[in-house]
Amino acid sequence: MLTKTDLASFRQCPRRLWLEHRLPEVADPADATNWRRARDGNIVGAKARERLGPDIVWPLRHENPAAAAETARQLLQASPKKAAVEVPLIRNNLYARADALIPAPDGYVLQETKAATHSRNTKAHHLEDAAIQRWVTEASGLRIARVELNLLNNQWRYPGNDDYAGLFRTIDVTNAIGPLVPQVPEWLASCEAVLTGPMPETQTGRHCADPYECPFQGHCRKLDPPQDAHPLDLLPGSGGKKLARELATKRGHRSLLDPHPEDFTGTDAPLYRRMQTAHKRGQPILEPGARAILDALPYPRYYFDFEGIDLPVPRWKGVRPYEQIPFQWSCHIEHEPGRFTHEEFLDLSGDDPSLPCIEAMIGAIPPKGTGPILVYYEAYEKTRLEELALRHPEHADTLHRYIARLVDLHPIVRSNYYHPAMRGSFSIKKVLPAMAPEMDYRALGKVSDGTAAQVAYLHAVFEPGLSEDRRSELRAKLLAYCKQDTWGMVEIARRLADAH
């Protein structure tokens, strides 16, 4: 029997569906992103059920899907005026569980809850999910008055005192899914055909992470045909990808080495030409302009980085769903050329870390000082400081002073440096190992990126029964990761300043 999850996998990639059923053992090791998505979904689902009150119908799980569906049908008949949750349903060998069936004057409201925030444009995969659920439910004999998506309201702020009345915002998608519902049996037939045939032919690409990261990417990359060593789609950003498509379509180019330098157009043309030259030579290129920018910065210099946690269901007063709350920072202070000290902050208490974070910053970075605060990708730190100022207006002046002192290393790197090993990416995780191979993030182990840091925080703070030894281990890993980020910025600035 197939499930709604199977159809979702098929819609993303037929090979993913086939591998999930036929070769699940070749999946990549479970990663932090998928762990967080599953955790967030469970937490949001639990809150959605709480909204319906304690007097609900909740069919027990059953090993036999058909028996589970029949039991659920009988429970609904016995309690027609009660909301039902996690309702098992079957149609034509397709099994699904309705998040909620809520009684309405003209039938039931079929409500699907997602651990996603409300936005102007409803995501296509959410509509497909609701369409599948509607099609399966139609066979149950229940009258469906309308279909809703139940999404997190990211304009609402938690008022405290366990009051989550405004957490969700529902959208009526009955009409939006109308054209999709008749397609569901076609998707089901295609799934069945895929599973009875050989492994589908496909290649890795954007679909491997849309809408979710596929756990079979590592396996599938091994099956891809040989790729050009310098593919044209290394050109970064939406503008670079668009130009790559145009050059491939109109000129037949496939390699970054193919185009004439004058073929690279647009505001980023100098970057594209630098990339092409670096790939042709097999060597990095560092433009002389970087040194002048850095030499103009006064001392002391503060190399700074936040780590934040974005909980789908806020725990702290005044916080929105998925609002990033800094729980950690690292700061390397260069008092004069080559003389450094280090300050750091990490709050694993489980309380709102915002105010302690601000107070620790004030102790490390004089608010009325003039030294630049160097960051990598300014938008993140700037937004965190703006949000902290909004929630703690008593410190707003200080935080806005910090914002005015931010100096972003990212555009300096992008305008002046490129190494072929970066493969078109200017993230610090690509730039730093290219500039300073001894600082490869893989050496940090499991806490080696922002998502892994969030997962470590969640384990350290919210995992029941966690031992103090394990919490101390997680603390050490978090401190090491954040410290590498800021020392990495020191190394990047040092190498950029070597430009001649």
C-alpha positions in Angstrom: 0.0 0.0 0.0 1.3 3.4 -1.0 1.1 6.5 1.3 0.8 10.2 0.8 4.5 10.5 1.6 5.2 8.2 -1.4 3.3 10.5 -3.7 5.2 13.5 -2.4 8.5 11.7 -3.0 7.3 10.8 -6.6 6.3 14.4 -7.2 9.8 15.5 -6.2 11.6 12.8 -8.1 10.5 9.4 -9.3 14.0 7.9 -8.5 13.6 9.1 -4.9 10.4 7.0 -4.6 12.0 4.0 -6.2 15.1 4.2 -3.9 13.0 4.6 -0.8 11.2 1.3 -1.6 13.9 -0.7 -3.3 17.3 0.5 -2.0 16.7 2.4 1.3 20.1 1.4 2.6 21.9 3.7 0.1 20.5 6.8 1.7 22.9 9.4 3.0 23.4 9.3 6.8 20.7 11.2 8.6 21.6 14.9 8.7 20.7 17.8 10.9 18.4 19.4 8.4 16.1 16.4 8.2 16.2 15.9 12.0 15.1 19.5 12.5 12.3 19.3 10.0 10.9 16.2 11.6 11.2 17.7 15.1 9.5 21.0 14.0 6.7 19.1 12.4 6.0 17.1 15.5 6.0 20.2 17.7 3.7 22.2 15.4 1.4 19.2 15.0 1.0 18.9 18.7 0.1 22.6 19.1 -2.4 22.3 16.3 -4.1 19.5 18.1 -4.2 21.5 21.4 -6.2 24.2 19.6 -9.1 21.7 19.1 -9.4 21.0 22.8 -9.2 17.9 24.9 -12.5 16.3 23.7 -11.4 15.0 20.3 -11.5 11.8 18.4 -8.0 10.4 18.0 -7.9 6.9 16.4 -5.2 4.6 17.7 -2.6 3.5 15.2 -3.0 0.0 13.8 -0.6 -2.2 12.0 -3.2 -3.0 9.4 -4.0 0.2 7.4 -7.4 -1.1 6.3 -8.4 -2.0 9.8 -7.2 1.4 11.0 -9.3 3.2 8.4 -12.4 1.1 9.3 -12.0 1.8 13.0 -11.6 5.6 12.3 -14.8 5.5 10.2 -16.8 3.9 13.1 -15.4 6.4 15.6 -16.4 9.4 13.4 -19.9 7.9 13.0 -20.2 7.5 16.7 -19.0 11.1 17.5 -20.1 13.3 14.5 -19.9 16.5 16.5 -16.3 16.0 17.6 -13.2 17.1 15.8 -11.0 14.1 14.8 -7.2 14.2 14.4 -4.7 11.9 12.7 -7.5 10.1 10.9 -6.4 7.1 8.8 -8.1 6.9 5.4 -7.7 4.7 2.4 -8.6 4.9 -1.3 -7.5 2.7 -4.1 -4.4 1.4 -2.3 -3.4 4.8 -1.1 -3.1 5.4 2.6 -3.1 8.9 4.3 -3.8 10.4 7.7 -5.9 13.6 7.9 -4.4 16.0 10.3 -7.8 17.2 11.4 -11.4 16.8 10.4 -13.4 19.6 12.1 -17.2 19.5 12.2 -18.9 22.4 10.3 -22.6 23.1 9.6 -22.3 21.7 6.1 -19.9 18.8 6.7 -16.3 18.7 7.8 -13.4 21.1 7.4 -10.4 19.1 6.3 -7.4 20.9 7.8 -3.8 20.1 7.1 -1.2 21.7 9.4 2.3 22.6 8.2 5.4 23.6 10.1 5.7 26.6 7.8 4.8 30.2 8.0 2.0 31.9 6.2 3.0 33.7 3.0 1.3 35.5 0.2 2.0 32.7 -2.2 1.0 29.3 -1.1 3.7 26.7 -1.7 2.9 24.3 -4.6 3.8 21.1 -2.6 1.4 22.2 0.2 -1.4 22.5 -2.3 -0.5 19.1 -3.7 -0.5 17.6 -0.2 -4.0 19.0 0.5 -5.2 17.7 -2.9 -4.0 14.2 -2.1 -5.7 14.3 1.2 -9.0 15.6 -0.3 -9.0 12.8 -2.9 -8.5 10.1 -0.3 -11.1 11.6 2.0 -13.7 11.7 -0.7 -13.9 7.9 -0.6 -14.8 7.8 3.1 -18.3 9.0 2.6 -17.7 12.2 4.7 -18.9 15.4 3.3 -16.0 17.9 3.0 -17.2 21.5 3.3 -13.8 23.0 2.6 -10.1 22.3 2.8 -7.7 24.5 4.8 -4.0 24.8 5.3 -3.1 25.6 8.9 0.1 27.6 8.9 2.2 29.5 11.5 1.4 33.2 11.7 4.8 34.9 11.6 3.2 38.3 12.3 2.1 37.1 15.8 4.3 37.4 18.8 4.0 35.1 21.8 2.5 37.1 24.7 3.7 34.6 27.3 1.7 32.7 29.9 1.2 29.7 27.6 -1.2 31.7 25.4 -0.9 30.4 21.9 -4.2 31.6 20.6 -2.7 33.5 17.7 -0.1 31.0 16.7 -1.8 29.7 13.5 -3.4 31.3 10.5 -5.7 29.2 8.3 -6.1 29.5 4.5 -9.0 28.2 2.6 -7.5 26.3 -0.4 -10.6 24.5 -1.5 -10.7 26.3 -4.9 -6.9 26.3 -5.3 -6.6 22.6 -5.1 -9.7 22.0 -7.4 -7.6 21.4 -10.6 -5.2 19.1 -8.7 -7.6 16.7 -7.1 -8.4 14.9 -10.4 -4.7 14.4 -11.0 -4.1 12.4 -7.8 -5.2 9.0 -9.3 -2.8 9.7 -12.2 0.1 10.3 -9.8 -0.9 7.2 -7.9 -0.8 5.1 -11.2 2.5 6.6 -12.1 3.9 5.7 -8.6 2.8 2.1 -9.0 4.4 2.0 -12.5 7.7 3.4 -11.2 7.8 0.8 -8.4 7.3 -2.1 -10.7 10.0 -1.0 -13.2 13.7 -0.4 -13.2 15.3 2.5 -11.4 14.2 5.7 -13.2 16.8 7.5 -15.3 17.5 11.1 -14.0 20.3 13.4 -13.0 20.9 15.4 -9.9 19.9 19.0 -10.0 17.8 21.6 -8.2 14.9 19.2 -7.7 17.2 17.3 -5.2 16.5 20.0 -2.6 13.1 21.2 -3.7 10.9 21.1 -1.7 13.1 19.1 0.7 16.6 17.7 0.7 16.7 14.3 -0.8 18.6 11.7 1.3 19.8 9.9 -1.8 21.8 12.7 -3.4 25.2 11.1 -2.6 24.1 7.9 -4.2 22.7 9.6 -7.3 25.7 11.8 -7.9 27.8 8.6 -8.3 25.4 7.6 -11.1 25.5 11.0 -12.9 27.3 11.0 -16.3 30.8 12.6 -16.1 30.5 16.4 -15.7 32.7 19.1 -17.1 35.4 19.9 -14.6 34.4 23.6 -14.9 30.6 23.7 -15.6 29.2 27.0 -16.7 26.5 26.9 -14.0 29.2 27.7 -11.4 28.4 31.3 -12.2 26.8 32.4 -8.9 23.5 34.0 -8.1 20.3 34.2 -10.0 22.0 36.5 -12.6 24.8 34.1 -13.1 22.5 31.1 -13.5 20.4 33.1 -16.0 23.5 34.0 -18.0 24.7 30.4 -17.9 21.4 29.2 -19.4 21.6 31.9 -22.1 25.2 31.0 -23.1 24.3 27.3 -23.2 21.2 27.8 -25.2 22.3 30.5 -27.7 26.1 29.7 -27.9 26.2 26.0 -27.1 28.6 26.6 -24.3 28.8 24.0 -21.4 32.1 24.9 -19.7 33.1 28.0 -17.9 36.2 28.0 -20.0 34.3 28.2 -23.3 32.9 31.8 -23.5 34.9 34.7 -24.8 35.5 37.1 -21.8 33.3 39.7 -23.5 30.4 37.2 -23.4 30.2 37.7 -19.7 27.8 40.7 -19.2 26.0 42.4 -16.4 27.1 44.0 -13.2 29.0 40.9 -12.1 30.9 40.5 -15.4 34.3 41.3 -13.7 33.6 38.5 -11.2 32.7 36.0 -14.0 35.9 36.8 -15.9 37.9 36.4 -12.7 36.3 33.0 -12.1 37.1 32.0 -15.7 40.7 33.0 -15.4 41.1 31.2 -12.1 39.7 28.0 -13.5 41.9 28.3 -16.6 45.0 28.7 -14.6 44.0 26.4 -11.8 45.1 29.0 -9.3 43.4 31.6 -7.0 43.2 35.3 -8.0 43.4 38.1 -5.5 42.8 41.6 -6.8 44.8 44.5 -5.3 41.7 46.5 -4.3 41.1 44.4 -1.2 44.2 45.6 0.6 43.2 49.3 0.4 39.8 48.6 1.9 41.2 46.7 4.9 44.1 49.0 5.5 41.6 51.9 5.9 40.0 50.2 8.9 41.0 51.4 12.3 41.9 49.4 15.4 40.6 47.8 17.5 38.8 45.5 15.1 36.0 43.2 16.3 35.5 40.0 14.3 32.0 38.9 15.3 29.5 36.1 14.6 26.1 35.2 16.0 24.5 31.7 16.2 20.7 31.8 16.5 17.8 29.4 17.1 14.5 29.7 15.3 11.8 27.8 17.1 8.6 27.2 15.1 6.6 27.5 18.4 8.1 30.3 20.4 8.9 29.7 24.0 9.9 33.2 25.0 7.7 36.3 25.3 7.7 38.7 22.3 9.1 36.2 19.8 7.6 35.3 16.5 7.5 31.8 14.9 10.9 31.0 13.4 12.4 34.3 14.6 16.1 33.9 15.0 17.1 34.4 18.6 20.9 34.7 19.2 22.0 32.2 21.8 25.7 32.4 21.1 28.4 34.7 19.7 32.1 34.7 19.3 34.3 37.8 19.0 38.1 38.0 18.2 39.4 41.4 19.0 42.4 42.7 17.2 43.7 45.5 19.4 46.6 46.3 17.1 48.1 44.4 14.1 48.6 40.8 15.2 47.5 41.2 18.9 44.3 39.4 19.7 42.0 38.5 22.5 38.9 36.4 22.4 35.4 36.9 24.0 32.5 34.6 23.7 28.9 34.0 24.9 26.8 30.9 25.0 23.5 30.5 26.9 22.2 26.9 27.3 19.9 27.7 30.3 16.7 27.3 28.2 15.7 30.9 29.2 15.4 33.7 26.6 19.1 34.3 25.8 18.4 37.8 24.3 19.1 40.1 27.2 22.2 38.2 28.5 23.4 38.2 24.9 23.2 42.0 24.7 24.7 42.5 28.1 27.7 40.3 27.2 28.2 42.2 23.9 28.3 45.5 25.9 31.0 44.0 28.1 33.1 43.0 25.1 32.5 45.7 22.5 32.4 49.3 23.9 29.1 50.8 22.7 30.7 54.2 22.2 33.9 52.9 20.5 34.7 53.4 16.9 36.4 50.1 16.0 34.7 48.3 13.1 32.7 45.1 13.8 33.7 42.7 11.0 31.2 40.1 10.0 30.7 37.7 7.1 27.4 38.3 5.3 26.2 41.4 7.1 22.4 40.8 6.6 22.3 38.1 9.3 24.0 40.0 12.1 22.3 43.3 11.1 18.9 41.7 11.3 19.6 40.0 14.6 20.7 43.4 16.1 17.6 45.1 14.7 15.3 42.5 16.2 17.1 42.6 19.6 16.7 46.4 19.5 12.9 46.0 18.9 12.5 43.6 21.7 14.7 45.4 24.1 14.3 49.1 23.4 16.3 50.1 26.5 19.4 48.9 24.5 18.2 50.1 21.1 20.7 53.0 20.9 23.6 50.7 21.7 22.5 48.1 19.2 22.0 50.6 16.4 25.5 52.0 17.1 26.8 48.4 16.6 24.9 48.2 13.3 26.5 51.4 12.1 29.9 49.9 12.7 29.4 46.6 10.8 31.9 45.9 8.0 31.0 43.0 5.7 33.8 40.8 4.5 31.6 39.0 2.0 31.4 41.7 -0.7 35.1 42.4 -0.3 35.9 38.7 -1.0 33.3 38.6 -3.9 34.8 41.7 -5.5 38.5 40.7 -5.1 39.1 37.0 -4.7 38.3 33.6 -6.3 39.7 30.1 -5.9 38.6 27.3 -8.2 38.0 25.1 -5.1 35.2 27.4 -4.1 33.1 26.0 -7.0 31.2 29.3 -7.5 30.2 29.7 -3.8 31.3 32.7 -1.6 30.0 31.2 1.6 32.6 31.3 4.4 32.4 27.4 4.5 33.8 27.5 0.9 36.1 30.5 1.1 37.9 29.7 4.3 39.1 26.2 3.3 40.2 27.6 -0.1 42.2 30.4 1.6 43.4 28.4 4.6 43.1 24.6 4.0 44.2 23.9 7.6 40.8 25.4 8.8 38.5 22.9 7.0 35.2 22.8 8.9 35.0 19.0 8.5 37.6 18.7 11.2 35.0 20.0 13.7 33.0 16.9 13.5 29.2 16.9 13.7 28.9 20.6 14.7 30.3 22.1 11.5 27.6 24.4 10.2 24.7 26.6 11.3 22.0 23.9 11.2 24.2 21.4 13.1 24.8 24.2 15.7 21.0 24.6 16.1 20.5 20.9 16.6 23.3 20.8 19.2 21.5 23.7 21.0 18.2 21.9 20.9 19.7 18.7 22.3 21.6 20.6 25.0 18.6 22.7 26.1 15.5 20.7 25.5 16.4 17.0 25.5 14.9 15.3 28.6 17.3 13.5 30.8 20.4 14.8 29.1 23.5 14.0 31.2 25.8 16.9 32.3 28.7 15.2 30.5 26.8 15.2 27.3 25.7 18.8 27.8 29.3 19.8 28.5 30.4 18.0 25.3 27.8 19.9 23.3 28.9 23.2 24.9 32.5 22.6 23.9 31.5 21.7 20.3 29.4 24.9 20.0 32.1 27.1 21.3 34.7 25.5 19.0 32.4 26.0 16.0 31.6 29.6 16.6 35.2 30.4 17.5 36.3 29.0 14.2 33.9 31.2 12.3 35.4 34.4 13.8 39.0 33.2 13.6 38.2 32.3 10.0 37.3 35.9 9.4 40.6 37.0 10.8 42.4 34.6 8.4 40.3 35.9 5.5 41.0 39.5 6.3 44.7 38.7 6.7 45.0 37.1 3.3 42.9 39.7 1.6 45.3 42.3 3.0 48.2 40.5 1.3 47.0 41.7 -2.1 49.5 43.6 -4.1 
